[in-house]
Amino acid sequence: MIYKVLCVAALIFSPSLYAEMQALDDATLSELSGQGGVYLSGELSINKNGGVLWDTPTTNNPGAWAANQRSCAAANASVAADCGLRVAVRAEKTGGWYVLDNIKGIFSFEGLTFRTRTINSGFDGDGAIFNQDVLEFGLPNEITFKDANYTFGVANQGSWRNNALSTAQGGDPSYQQTNIFSVTIDGVTRVQGNILVFPSN
């Protein structure tokens, strides 16, 4: 152990050892290769105090709401609740809408990575044929959820409308939405793996 310490000290104080940064010419640079990436940690707060598109009514009875009011409380609740973010996707031009409704809560993560990766092997032989760069998102080891929730449903319109109000009141009696399930998450979940995004011509 003493020998190792003395060797390190000799290297540090040796007057013949020095380093100097020098610019590389194009020929030398062309022989080098490297990889870069991004490592992210953060916290997202999505509508934790309710959304901005609708006012929260004083009652949970849809028939008594104004056109710009909406409650995301359970159907039999006595008190109205703020609504969160709404995302709607239409899979077909003449089809219905898939919706993630009332999205709100706090989501925090550490270790989300982003980089490019060359696929030139694997994938049952398809990797060698592909031989191109892809985007790789490395999932964080842990994701923490605090009072997070959302509802998945199907609807005949992308934007939400109050079907308990008449057209003259700003409502749409033809509006229909069927909620399939609701999720409430409060805790830590562990995830592993990568998401690869392949380019398309």
N, C-alpha and C positions, 0 to 999 in steps of 0.2 A: 504494500500500500504506500509506503514511504517512497519507493522507487517511482511509482506512477506520479506522485505529486511533484517530485523533483524534475521529472521529464517535462511535465506541463509547464512548470516554472521556467525551465530552460528554454522551451519554445517561445514563451511569452516575451522573455527578455533578450532573446537572441537578436543581435543587431543586423544579422544578415537576412532575416525574414521580413518581408514587407509585401503589401498588395497594392495594386494600382488599378483603378477602373479605366478601361480603354474602350473606345468605340469599335464595333465590329463592322467589317466591310460586307458588301452584298454577298460575296462568295461564301464567307463564313456563316452568315445568317441563313443562307439557303440550305445549309447542312443541318440546321437546328430544327427541332420540332418540340412542341410543348402543348399543354392543355390549360385552359383557364376555366373558371367557374365562379358562381356566386353562392354564398352561404347566407341564408336569411333567417332571422328570428323576429317575431313581432306579435302584436295583438290587434285583433279586429273587433270593433264594436259595431254591430249592425242593429240599428233601430232599437236599442235596448230600452228607450223611453217611448217607443211607438213611432209610426211612420209620419210622413209629412203630407200625404195625399188626402187623408180623411181626418175630420175632427171626431173626437170621441164623444158619443152622445151621453146624455144623462141617464138614459134608460137602456135596457137590453132588448127592447121590443122593436124589431126592424120596421114595423108599420108606423112607428112614431118618429123615425129618424128623418132628418132633412137630407137632401140629395148629396151633400158633402160630408155626411156622417156615416160611421161604420164602427161596429164593435166586434172584437175577436174573442170575446168571452164565450164560454160554453153556452149551448142553447138554453139551458135551464138556469143559468146564473142570474142572480138578481142585480149584479153590478156590471156595467159595461167595462170593457178593457181596451187599451190601446192596440192598434194593429201594427204589424211589422211590414217588412219589405215583401213585395210580390213579384215573382218571375213567372212569365207565361211563355210557353213554346208551342207552336203549331206545327205538327209533323207533316200534314198534308194541306194542300191549298184549300180544299173544301171540307177538311176534317175539323175535329174539335181541338181543344187546347189542353195541354198538360200544364198544371200550375204547381209551383212551390209557393205557398201562401203563408203570411204572418211569420216571416223569417226575422228573428231577432235574438240577441244575446251577445256574449263575449266569447271570442275564439282566440286562443293564443297558441303559439307553436315555436319550436326552436329546432333549427337544423334542416330547414327546407333548402335543398340545393338545386342549382340550375346550371347546366353545362351542355356542351356539344359532345357527341360520342360517335365514333365511326363504327358502323355495323358492317363487318366483312367476314363474319363467320357465324356459325350456329343457326338457329331457326330452321332446323332440319334441312340444311344446305341452302336455304334461301338467302342467308346472310352474305355468302360469298358472291352470289349473283347481284344482290342489292348494292353492296360496296359503296355506301354513301354515308354522310353525316346525318344524324338525327338529333333532336332536342331531347335531353333527358332531365326529367324532374325527379329528384330524389325525395321521397316522402320523409317528413320529420319523424323522429322516434316517438315523440309524444305530442298529442294535441289536447289542450285543456279547454273544456267547455264550462261556461258559467251562465246559468239561467238561459241556455240556448234552446230554441224550439222552432219548429216549422210544421206545416201541414202539406201533405201531397194530395192533389185532387185533380179532377177533370172538369172542364167547363165548356160552355158553348161560346164564350167570348174571352178574349185575353184580358181586358180590363174588368175590374169588378164593378157590378151595378147592383143597386138595391131592387130586387124584384117585388118587394112589398109596396113600393111606391108606384103611382101611375106615371105614365109618360109625361103628363102635364106637370107633375111634381119633380121631374128630373130622373125618375126611376126607369126601369125596364122590366116589365112583368114577364118578358120572355127569357130573362136571364136565368141560367141554371148552372149550379156548381155542385158536384158530388165529392165530398172529402173522403178519400180512401183510408188514410191513417194520419195521425199526428204524432210527433216525436218531441220529447223533452229530454235534454241531455244536461247533466250537471256532474262533471267529474273528468277523469283523464282516460284517454284511449291511446293504445299503442298501435302504431302502424309501421309496416316495413315494405320495402320494395321501391321500384321506380316506375315512372310513367314515361313511355317513349312516344314522341310525336314525329311521325314519318312525313317527309315532304311528298307532295302530290303534284304531278305534272298537269 
